[in-house]
Amino acid sequence: MSARELAVLLVMCAVWGFHYVVLKTGVGALPPMLYAALRMSLVAALAAPFLRWRPGRMGLVLLAGLCFGAINYAFLFNGVKHATASAAAIAIELYVPFATIMSIVFLNERVGWRRTLGIALAFVGVAIVALTRDQSAEARIGLGVMLVAGCALTESFGAILVKRISGFRPHELLAWFALVGAVFLWPATLALEPEALEALARADKAVAFGAVAYSAIAASIFGHTAYYWLLQRLPVSVVAPSTLLTTLLGIAFSMVFLGERLTTPFLIGALTALAGVAVVLFRSAQKGAPVETGGAEAIGLPAKEKP
């Protein structure tokens, strides 16, 4: 890895790690579904030049867009609303074991006892985090973790769909996923958050729109562009583990900027989950079956999108 590639990787991880702080701040200023709708609308507007309708190939693209631009964010943003940012950072790592399970079910991939153990450790660790009661008096961590896990499951299913898509470049898929997300999320927002527009009118506009802009421009467009740039130059086995650094930075930023406390039960659960994810990632790389993990999530293409 050259110094330039290392710098891009570290900046990408820092941008995605800090995004947990931004998300927590954003869903404090705006209703979660509204925040998601605004984010995807901005990404869709910026990525609109890359939209290309390809007859006969759009069904899977639109369906995958529900997984990577709509339903996943409905789960994620509501999950971040209820959980702490650091708990959400751990829970989203379930994408890796979920994606592995999906590959077993739909792609007939075989996994040995080490990856099986890693998957089990990841779920046990996240369960411990979900049961944490004293990390934050205001947070409903269990509910939030379950919702973020729903996001991870949705994106892992979307990854299976993306593997069946051909003829689209990464930025084209990002554009379509954003458009599908915006089209889905606005009616959902108006139906599930009837006071959303009033909340927008009352919100601190600098905080609300600053968070939306960061999510759309820094996390989505820059983050995914940097990830694919790295994938073009480095082995997936080198780039994919960056998800672990992103999570660690997300926890650190949550402590510094949000004042979140890391209790002993939380640390035990977090370390258990990350150890399990690491086993799955590195064993997958050694077996030549890398798990997608970090860009649109979001890999090969598109892997899990990072929050």
C-alpha positions as CSV (number, residue, x, y, z in Angstrom):
1,M,0.0,0.0,0.0
2,S,1.5,3.4,-1.0
3,A,1.4,6.4,1.2
4,R,-1.3,7.9,-1.0
5,E,-3.5,4.8,-0.8
6,L,-3.0,4.6,3.0
7,A,-4.0,8.3,3.4
8,V,-7.1,7.8,1.3
9,L,-8.1,4.7,3.3
10,L,-7.5,6.5,6.7
11,V,-9.5,9.5,5.6
12,M,-12.3,7.3,4.3
13,C,-12.5,5.4,7.6
14,A,-12.5,8.7,9.6
15,V,-15.3,10.1,7.4
16,W,-17.4,7.0,7.9
17,G,-16.5,6.7,11.6
18,F,-17.5,10.3,12.3
19,H,-20.7,9.7,10.4
20,Y,-22.1,7.9,13.4
21,V,-21.8,11.2,15.4
22,V,-23.4,13.0,12.5
23,L,-26.3,10.5,12.3
24,K,-27.0,10.7,16.0
25,T,-27.0,14.5,15.8
26,G,-29.1,14.5,12.7
27,V,-31.9,12.2,14.1
28,G,-31.9,14.4,17.1
29,A,-32.7,17.4,15.0
30,L,-35.0,15.7,12.4
31,P,-37.4,12.7,12.5
32,P,-35.4,9.7,11.2
33,M,-37.5,8.9,8.1
34,L,-37.4,12.6,7.0
35,Y,-33.6,12.7,7.5
36,A,-33.3,9.6,5.4
37,A,-35.5,11.0,2.7
38,L,-33.6,14.3,2.5
39,R,-30.3,12.4,2.4
40,M,-31.2,10.2,-0.5
41,S,-32.9,13.1,-2.3
42,L,-29.6,15.0,-2.2
43,V,-27.6,12.0,-3.3
44,A,-30.0,11.4,-6.2
45,A,-29.8,15.0,-7.3
46,L,-26.0,15.0,-7.3
47,A,-25.8,11.6,-9.0
48,A,-28.5,12.2,-11.5
49,P,-26.1,12.6,-14.5
50,F,-25.1,8.9,-14.0
51,L,-28.6,7.5,-14.3
52,R,-28.9,5.3,-17.4
53,W,-32.0,3.2,-18.1
54,R,-31.0,-0.2,-19.5
55,P,-34.0,-2.1,-20.8
56,G,-34.3,-5.7,-19.5
57,R,-31.9,-5.1,-16.6
58,M,-33.7,-2.7,-14.4
59,G,-35.8,-5.1,-12.3
60,L,-33.0,-6.3,-10.1
61,V,-31.5,-2.8,-9.9
62,L,-34.8,-1.3,-8.6
63,L,-35.2,-4.2,-6.2
64,A,-31.7,-3.8,-4.9
65,G,-32.3,-0.1,-4.6
66,L,-35.0,-0.9,-2.0
67,C,-32.3,-2.8,0.0
68,F,-29.5,-0.2,-0.3
69,G,-31.4,3.1,-0.5
70,A,-34.7,2.7,1.2
71,I,-35.6,-0.1,3.6
72,N,-32.1,-0.2,5.0
73,Y,-32.2,3.4,5.9
74,A,-35.6,3.2,7.4
75,F,-34.2,0.6,9.8
76,L,-30.8,2.3,10.3
77,F,-31.9,5.9,11.0
78,N,-34.7,4.7,13.4
79,G,-32.1,2.4,15.1
80,V,-29.7,5.2,15.6
81,K,-32.5,7.3,17.1
82,H,-33.0,4.8,19.8
83,A,-29.5,3.4,20.4
84,T,-26.3,5.1,21.1
85,A,-24.0,5.9,18.2
86,S,-21.4,3.4,19.5
87,A,-23.9,0.6,19.8
88,A,-25.1,1.3,16.3
89,A,-21.5,1.1,15.1
90,I,-21.2,-2.4,16.5
91,A,-24.6,-3.6,15.4
92,I,-24.1,-2.6,11.7
93,E,-21.1,-5.1,11.7
94,L,-23.7,-7.9,11.6
95,Y,-23.7,-7.2,7.8
96,V,-20.6,-9.4,7.6
97,P,-22.1,-12.6,9.2
98,F,-25.5,-11.9,7.5
99,A,-23.7,-11.6,4.1
100,T,-21.9,-14.9,4.8
101,I,-25.1,-16.7,5.7
102,M,-26.8,-15.3,2.6
103,S,-23.9,-16.6,0.4
104,I,-24.3,-20.0,2.0
105,V,-28.1,-20.1,1.3
106,F,-28.2,-18.4,-2.1
107,L,-24.7,-18.9,-3.6
108,N,-23.9,-22.4,-2.2
109,E,-20.7,-21.2,-0.5
110,R,-19.2,-23.5,2.0
111,V,-17.8,-22.2,5.3
112,G,-15.6,-24.1,7.8
113,W,-15.7,-24.2,11.6
114,R,-13.6,-21.0,12.0
115,R,-16.0,-18.8,10.0
116,T,-18.9,-20.5,11.7
117,L,-17.4,-19.7,15.1
118,G,-16.8,-16.1,13.9
119,I,-20.5,-15.7,12.9
120,A,-21.6,-17.0,16.3
121,L,-19.2,-14.7,18.2
122,A,-20.5,-11.7,16.2
123,F,-24.1,-12.4,17.1
124,V,-23.3,-13.1,20.7
125,G,-21.3,-9.9,21.0
126,V,-24.1,-7.8,19.5
127,A,-26.6,-9.5,21.8
128,I,-24.5,-8.4,24.8
129,V,-24.4,-4.9,23.5
130,A,-28.2,-4.9,23.0
131,L,-28.7,-6.0,26.6
132,T,-26.5,-3.2,28.0
133,R,-28.6,-1.0,30.2
134,D,-26.3,1.6,31.7
135,Q,-24.3,2.9,28.7
136,S,-26.8,5.8,28.3
137,A,-29.8,6.6,30.4
138,E,-31.7,8.1,27.5
139,A,-31.1,5.3,24.9
140,R,-33.3,2.3,24.3
141,I,-30.3,0.3,23.1
142,G,-32.0,-3.0,22.7
143,L,-34.6,-1.7,20.3
144,G,-32.1,0.4,18.4
145,V,-29.7,-2.5,18.0
146,M,-32.5,-4.7,16.6
147,L,-33.4,-2.0,14.1
148,V,-29.8,-1.5,13.0
149,A,-29.5,-5.3,12.7
150,G,-32.5,-5.2,10.4
151,C,-30.5,-2.7,8.2
152,A,-27.6,-5.1,8.1
153,L,-29.9,-8.0,7.1
154,T,-31.6,-5.9,4.4
155,E,-28.3,-4.9,2.9
156,S,-26.9,-8.4,2.9
157,F,-29.9,-9.5,0.9
158,G,-29.3,-6.6,-1.4
159,A,-25.7,-7.7,-2.0
160,I,-27.0,-11.1,-3.3
161,L,-29.2,-9.1,-5.8
162,V,-26.3,-6.9,-6.9
163,K,-24.2,-10.0,-7.6
164,R,-26.8,-10.9,-10.3
165,I,-26.6,-7.4,-11.9
166,S,-24.4,-6.9,-14.9
167,G,-23.6,-3.9,-17.1
168,F,-23.7,-1.2,-14.5
169,R,-20.8,0.8,-13.1
170,P,-20.7,1.5,-9.3
171,H,-21.6,5.2,-9.6
172,E,-24.6,4.2,-11.8
173,L,-25.8,1.8,-9.1
174,L,-25.3,4.5,-6.5
175,A,-27.4,6.9,-8.5
176,W,-30.3,4.4,-9.0
177,F,-30.2,3.3,-5.4
178,A,-30.5,6.9,-4.3
179,L,-33.4,7.6,-6.6
180,V,-35.3,4.5,-5.5
181,G,-34.6,5.5,-1.9
182,A,-36.0,9.0,-2.4
183,V,-39.1,7.8,-4.2
184,F,-39.8,5.2,-1.5
185,L,-38.8,7.3,1.6
186,W,-40.9,10.4,0.9
187,P,-44.3,8.6,0.9
188,A,-43.1,6.5,3.9
189,T,-42.1,9.7,5.8
190,L,-45.4,11.4,5.2
191,A,-47.3,8.3,6.2
192,L,-45.3,7.4,9.3
193,E,-44.2,10.8,10.4
194,P,-47.1,13.1,9.8
195,E,-45.5,15.9,11.8
196,A,-42.2,15.6,9.8
197,L,-42.6,18.9,7.9
198,E,-43.5,20.8,11.0
199,A,-40.5,19.3,12.7
200,L,-38.3,20.5,9.8
201,A,-39.7,24.0,10.1
202,R,-38.8,24.1,13.8
203,A,-35.4,22.4,13.5
204,D,-32.0,24.2,13.7
205,K,-31.4,24.5,10.0
206,A,-27.6,24.6,10.2
207,V,-27.5,21.4,12.2
208,A,-30.2,19.6,10.2
209,F,-29.0,20.5,6.7
210,G,-25.3,20.2,7.7
211,A,-26.0,16.6,8.9
212,V,-27.9,15.8,5.6
213,A,-25.1,17.3,3.5
214,Y,-22.4,15.3,5.4
215,S,-24.4,12.1,5.0
216,A,-25.0,12.6,1.3
217,I,-21.7,14.2,0.2
218,A,-19.1,13.0,2.6
219,A,-20.4,9.5,3.6
220,S,-22.2,8.5,0.4
221,I,-20.4,10.1,-2.5
222,F,-16.9,10.6,-1.2
223,G,-16.9,7.5,0.9
224,H,-18.0,5.2,-1.9
225,T,-15.8,6.8,-4.5
226,A,-12.8,6.4,-2.2
227,Y,-13.7,2.8,-1.5
228,Y,-14.0,1.8,-5.1
229,W,-10.8,3.7,-5.9
230,L,-9.0,1.6,-3.3
231,L,-10.5,-1.6,-4.7
232,Q,-9.2,-0.8,-8.1
233,R,-5.6,-0.7,-6.7
234,L,-5.5,-3.1,-3.8
235,P,-6.7,-6.6,-3.0
236,V,-10.1,-6.8,-1.4
237,S,-8.5,-8.7,1.5
238,V,-6.5,-5.5,2.2
239,V,-9.4,-3.0,1.8
240,A,-12.3,-5.0,3.4
241,P,-11.0,-5.0,7.0
242,S,-11.2,-1.2,7.0
243,T,-14.7,-1.8,8.3
244,L,-13.2,-2.7,11.6
245,L,-11.2,0.5,11.8
246,T,-14.3,2.5,10.8
247,T,-16.2,0.9,13.7
248,L,-13.4,1.7,16.2
249,L,-13.2,5.3,15.1
250,G,-17.0,5.5,15.3
251,I,-16.9,4.4,18.9
252,A,-14.0,6.8,19.7
253,F,-15.7,9.8,18.0
254,S,-18.9,8.9,19.9
255,M,-17.0,9.1,23.2
256,V,-15.3,12.4,22.4
257,F,-18.2,14.3,20.7
258,L,-21.3,12.8,22.2
259,G,-19.9,11.9,25.7
260,E,-21.0,8.3,25.4
261,R,-19.6,6.0,28.2
262,L,-18.2,2.6,27.5
263,T,-19.3,0.3,30.3
264,T,-17.7,-3.1,31.0
265,P,-20.6,-5.1,29.5
266,F,-20.6,-2.9,26.4
267,L,-16.8,-3.4,25.9
268,I,-17.1,-7.2,26.4
269,G,-19.9,-7.3,23.8
270,A,-18.1,-5.0,21.3
271,L,-14.8,-6.9,21.5
272,T,-16.6,-10.2,21.1
273,A,-18.6,-9.0,18.1
274,L,-15.5,-7.4,16.4
275,A,-13.4,-10.5,17.0
276,G,-16.1,-12.6,15.3
277,V,-16.3,-10.2,12.4
278,A,-12.5,-10.2,12.0
279,V,-12.4,-14.0,11.9
280,V,-15.0,-14.1,9.1
281,L,-13.3,-11.3,7.1
282,F,-9.8,-12.8,7.3
283,R,-10.9,-16.4,6.8
284,S,-13.0,-15.3,3.8
285,A,-10.0,-13.5,2.3
286,Q,-7.8,-16.5,2.8
287,K,-10.4,-18.8,1.1
288,G,-10.7,-16.4,-1.8
289,A,-14.3,-15.7,-1.0
290,P,-14.1,-12.1,0.4
291,V,-17.2,-10.8,2.1
292,E,-18.4,-7.5,0.8
293,T,-18.1,-4.9,3.5
294,G,-17.9,-1.2,3.0
295,G,-19.3,0.7,0.2
296,A,-22.4,0.6,-1.8
297,E,-22.2,-0.5,2.7
298,A,-21.9,-1.2,0.4
299,I,-18.5,-4.1,-2.2
300,G,-16.9,-5.8,-4.6
301,L,-20.1,-4.3,-5.7
302,P,-21.8,-2.8,-4.0
303,A,-21.0,-3.9,-0.6
304,K,-22.7,-2.9,2.4
305,E,-23.1,0.8,2.5
306,K,-21.7,2.5,5.5
307,P,-24.2,4.4,7.5
